C-alpha cells in the first residue's frame, strides 16, 4: 500500500535572500592579504622581534628554504 507524502502548502523560496555585509567584512581580508603579499615580495622590510633565539633560528631556516 503506497504511503502518502505530505506536501508543503507554499513552495520553498530559494531566491531573494538579502544578506548585507558591512564594508569592513570585505575590506579587512583584502587589507590583510595585501599586507602579507607585500611582506612576501619585499622581506627586507620585515624585522623580526628580538626574543627567543630558537624562534629566530627557525625563521632564518625557513627563509633559507624558501630562498632556494
LOLO-766359 format. One record per atom (N, C-alpha, C, O): residue number from 1; x, y, z. Coordinates in nm, 3 decimals. Example, Ala and Ser with C-alpha at 12.3 -4.5 7.8 and 13.67 -1.06 7.14 Angstrom:
BEGIN
PT  resi       c1       c2       c3
PT     1    1.319   -0.569    0.780
PT     1    1.230   -0.450    0.780
PT     1    1.320   -0.330    0.780
PT     1    1.424   -0.332    0.846
PT     2    1.285   -0.225    0.708
PT     2    1.367   -0.106    0.714
PT     2    1.290    0.003    0.787
PT     2    1.341    0.114    0.804
This chain:
BEGIN
PT  resi       c1       c2       c3
PT     1    0.083   -0.116    0.000
PT     1    0.000    0.000    0.000
PT     1    0.089    0.125    0.000
PT     1    0.175    0.137    0.087
PT     2    0.072    0.216   -0.094
PT     2    0.159    0.333   -0.102
PT     2    0.135    0.429    0.014
PT     2    0.023    0.446    0.062
PT     3    0.244    0.491    0.056
PT     3    0.238    0.587    0.166
PT     3    0.225    0.727    0.106
PT     3    0.299    0.763    0.015
PT     4    0.131    0.802    0.155
PT     4    0.112    0.938    0.106
PT     4    0.218    1.031    0.164
PT     4    0.252    1.023    0.282
PT     5    0.270    1.116    0.081
PT     5    0.368    1.214    0.127
PT     5    0.298    1.345    0.154
PT     5    0.201    1.381    0.087
PT     6    0.348    1.415    0.251
PT     6    0.292    1.545    0.284
PT     6    0.355    1.651    0.195
PT     6    0.477    1.656    0.181
PT     7    0.275    1.731    0.137
PT     7    0.326    1.840    0.053
PT     7    0.315    1.970    0.129
PT     7    0.229    1.987    0.215
PT     8    0.403    2.061    0.098
PT     8    0.402    2.191    0.163
PT     8    0.289    2.276    0.104
PT     8    0.264    2.271   -0.017
PT     9    0.224    2.353    0.186
PT     9    0.118    2.438    0.132
PT     9    0.173    2.551    0.045
PT     9    0.107    2.594   -0.050
PT    10    0.295    2.597    0.077
PT    10    0.358    2.703   -0.003
PT    10    0.494    2.653   -0.048
PT    10    0.564    2.589    0.031
PT    11    0.533    2.680   -0.171
PT    11    0.666    2.633   -0.216
PT    11    0.777    2.708   -0.143
PT    11    0.764    2.825   -0.108
PT    12    0.886    2.638   -0.121
PT    12    1.001    2.698   -0.054
PT    12    1.064    2.803   -0.145
PT    12    1.079    2.781   -0.266
PT    13    1.099    2.915   -0.088
PT    13    1.162    3.020   -0.167
PT    13    1.313    2.997   -0.165
PT    13    1.371    2.971   -0.060
PT    14    1.374    3.008   -0.281
PT    14    1.518    2.989   -0.290
PT    14    1.591    3.117   -0.325
PT    14    1.712    3.126   -0.305
PT    15    1.523    3.215   -0.377
PT    15    1.589    3.339   -0.416
PT    15    1.541    3.455   -0.332
PT    15    1.448    3.442   -0.254
PT    16    1.606    3.565   -0.351
PT    16    1.564    3.685   -0.283
PT    16    1.612    3.700   -0.141
PT    16    1.561    3.784   -0.067
PT    17    1.709    3.620   -0.101
PT    17    1.762    3.633    0.035
PT    17    1.857    3.752    0.035
PT    17    1.958    3.753   -0.036
PT    18    1.826    3.850    0.114
PT    18    1.907    3.971    0.116
PT    18    2.002    3.973    0.234
PT    18    1.964    4.016    0.343
PT    19    2.123    3.928    0.214
PT    19    2.225    3.932    0.319
PT    19    2.320    4.045    0.284
PT    19    2.384    4.044    0.179
PT    20    2.328    4.141    0.373
PT    20    2.416    4.254    0.350
PT    20    2.530    4.250    0.450
PT    20    2.509    4.241    0.571
PT    21    2.651    4.256    0.398
PT    21    2.769    4.257    0.483
PT    21    2.815    4.400    0.506
PT    21    2.800    4.485    0.418
PT    22    2.871    4.428    0.623
PT    22    2.927    4.562    0.643
PT    22    3.051    4.580    0.555
PT    22    3.109    4.481    0.509
PT    23    3.091    4.702    0.533
PT    23    3.201    4.731    0.442
PT    23    3.331    4.668    0.490
PT    23    3.414    4.626    0.409
PT    24    3.350    4.660    0.622
PT    24    3.475    4.608    0.675
PT    24    3.485    4.457    0.664
PT    24    3.594    4.402    0.678
PT    25    3.375    4.388    0.640
PT    25    3.379    4.243    0.625
PT    25    3.454    4.203    0.498
PT    25    3.506    4.092    0.490
PT    26    3.460    4.289    0.402
PT    26    3.538    4.265    0.280
PT    26    3.671    4.338    0.285
PT    26    3.771    4.289    0.233
PT    27    3.672    4.456    0.347
PT    27    3.794    4.538    0.347
PT    27    3.905    4.476    0.432
PT    27    4.022    4.482    0.393
PT    28    3.873    4.418    0.546
PT    28    3.978    4.363    0.634
PT    28    4.051    4.244    0.572
PT    28    4.174    4.241    0.577
PT    29    3.983    4.145    0.514
PT    29    4.058    4.037    0.449
PT    29    4.142    4.086    0.331
PT    29    4.252    4.036    0.309
PT    30    4.090    4.181    0.256
PT    30    4.166    4.236    0.143
PT    30    4.290    4.308    0.194
PT    30    4.398    4.294    0.136
PT    31    4.276    4.385    0.300
PT    31    4.389    4.456    0.358
PT    31    4.494    4.358    0.413
PT    31    4.614    4.377    0.392
PT    32    4.449    4.254    0.482
PT    32    4.542    4.154    0.536
PT    32    4.615    4.082    0.423
PT    32    4.735    4.056    0.433
PT    33    4.544    4.049    0.316
PT    33    4.609    3.983    0.203
PT    33    4.713    4.074    0.139
PT    33    4.822    4.029    0.104
PT    34    4.681    4.202    0.124
PT    34    4.775    4.296    0.064
PT    34    4.901    4.313    0.149
PT    34    5.012    4.320    0.097
PT    35    4.883    4.319    0.280
PT    35    4.999    4.334    0.370
PT    35    5.087    4.209    0.364
PT    35    5.210    4.220    0.354
PT    36    5.027    4.092    0.369
PT    36    5.106    3.970    0.363
PT    36    5.175    3.954    0.228
PT    36    5.289    3.907    0.222
PT    37    5.108    3.993    0.121
PT    37    5.171    3.986   -0.011
PT    37    5.288    4.083   -0.019
PT    37    5.391    4.050   -0.079
PT    38    5.276    4.201    0.039
PT    38    5.386    4.297    0.040
PT    38    5.504    4.243    0.120
PT    38    5.619    4.265    0.081
PT    39    5.477    4.175    0.229
PT    39    5.587    4.117    0.309
PT    39    5.658    4.005    0.234
PT    39    5.779    3.988    0.246
PT    40    5.581    3.929    0.157
PT    40    5.643    3.821    0.080
PT    40    5.728    3.878   -0.034
PT    40    5.836    3.827   -0.061
PT    41    5.679    3.981   -0.099
PT    41    5.751    4.038   -0.213
PT    41    5.874    4.117   -0.170
PT    41    5.971    4.125   -0.246
PT    42    5.871    4.176   -0.051
PT    42    5.984    4.256   -0.005
PT    42    6.015    4.221    0.141
PT    42    5.982    4.298    0.230
PT    43    6.077    4.106    0.167
PT    43    6.100    4.064    0.305
PT    43    6.207    4.145    0.377
PT    43    6.221    4.133    0.499
PT    44    6.284    4.228    0.306
PT    44    6.387    4.307    0.374
PT    44    6.326    4.412    0.465
PT    44    6.393    4.461    0.556
PT    45    6.200    4.449    0.443
PT    45    6.133    4.549    0.526
PT    45    6.079    4.488    0.655
PT    45    6.048    4.561    0.749
PT    46    6.066    4.356    0.661
PT    46    6.011    4.290    0.779
PT    46    6.125    4.265    0.879
PT    46    6.226    4.205    0.844
PT    47    6.108    4.311    1.000
PT    47    6.209    4.293    1.104
PT    47    6.154    4.200    1.211
PT    47    6.043    4.220    1.260
PT    48    6.232    4.098    1.245
PT    48    6.189    4.006    1.349
PT    48    6.214    4.069    1.486
PT    48    6.311    4.141    1.506
PT    49    6.125    4.042    1.576
PT    49    6.140    4.095    1.711
PT    49    6.248    4.016    1.784
PT    49    6.260    3.894    1.767
PT    50    6.326    4.084    1.865
PT    50    6.429    4.017    1.941
PT    50    6.367    3.937    2.054
PT    50    6.292    3.990    2.135
PT    51    6.398    3.810    2.057
PT    51    6.336    3.727    2.159
PT    51    6.409    3.595    2.170
PT    51    6.532    3.592    2.177
PT    52    6.336    3.489    2.171
PT    52    6.392    3.355    2.185
PT    52    6.478    3.323    2.063
PT    52    6.429    3.331    1.950
PT    53    6.606    3.286    2.084
PT    53    6.692    3.256    1.970
PT    53    6.645    3.135    1.890
PT    53    6.677    3.125    1.771
PT    54    6.572    3.044    1.950
PT    54    6.524    2.928    1.877
PT    54    6.423    2.970    1.771
PT    54    6.422    2.916    1.660
PT    55    6.338    3.066    1.804
PT    55    6.241    3.114    1.706
PT    55    6.312    3.188    1.594
PT    55    6.275    3.175    1.477
PT    56    6.413    3.265    1.628
PT    56    6.490    3.338    1.527
PT    56    6.559    3.241    1.433
PT    56    6.559    3.261    1.312
PT    57    6.619    3.136    1.489
PT    57    6.685    3.036    1.405
PT    57    6.585    2.963    1.317
PT    57    6.615    2.932    1.201
PT    58    6.468    2.935    1.370
PT    58    6.365    2.868    1.291
PT    58    6.320    2.956    1.174
PT    58    6.303    2.907    1.062
PT    59    6.301    3.085    1.200
PT    59    6.261    3.176    1.093
PT    59    6.371    3.192    0.988
PT    59    6.342    3.198    0.869
PT    60    6.496    3.197    1.032
PT    60    6.607    3.206    0.937
PT    60    6.616    3.081    0.851
PT    60    6.643    3.090    0.731
PT    61    6.593    2.966    0.911
PT    61    6.597    2.839    0.835
PT    61    6.483    2.834    0.734
PT    61    6.501    2.788    0.621
PT    62    6.365    2.880    0.774
PT    62    6.250    2.882    0.683
PT    62    6.277    2.977    0.566
PT    62    6.240    2.949    0.452
PT    63    6.343    3.091    0.595
PT    63    6.375    3.186    0.490
PT    63    6.477    3.126    0.394
PT    63    6.467    3.147    0.273
PT    64    6.575    3.052    0.447
PT    64    6.674    2.989    0.359
PT    64    6.610    2.883    0.270
PT    64    6.645    2.871    0.152
PT    65    6.515    2.807    0.326
PT    65    6.448    2.706    0.246
PT    65    6.361    2.767    0.137
PT    65    6.352    2.713    0.026
PT    66    6.297    2.878    0.167
PT    66    6.213    2.944    0.069
PT    66    6.294    3.016   -0.038
PT    66    6.246    3.037   -0.149
PT    67    6.419    3.055   -0.005
PT    67    6.501    3.128   -0.099
PT    67    6.561    3.037   -0.206
PT    67    6.609    3.086   -0.309
PT    68    6.558    2.908   -0.185
PT    68    6.616    2.814   -0.284
PT    68    6.535    2.807   -0.408
PT    68    6.570    2.733   -0.500
